[in-house]
Amino acid sequence: MEKQYDSVKEMRSIRERLQKEYEKNPALRKKRLEQIRKKYRLAIRTKENAYR
């Protein structure tokens, strides 16, 4: 029985595509992560603020 949609296969292809993009342009990864942190109001965890 074959699945109509294979989510694991899809996630692997997305990760591979992003990895290639970020290898070519490492600053792009940092920029996108900053945008995500801003959008969802996420802070970067450090040793000082990890257990607050």
Secondary structure as UniProt FT lines:
FT   HELIX           7..24
FT   HELIX           26..40
FT   TURN            47..51
//
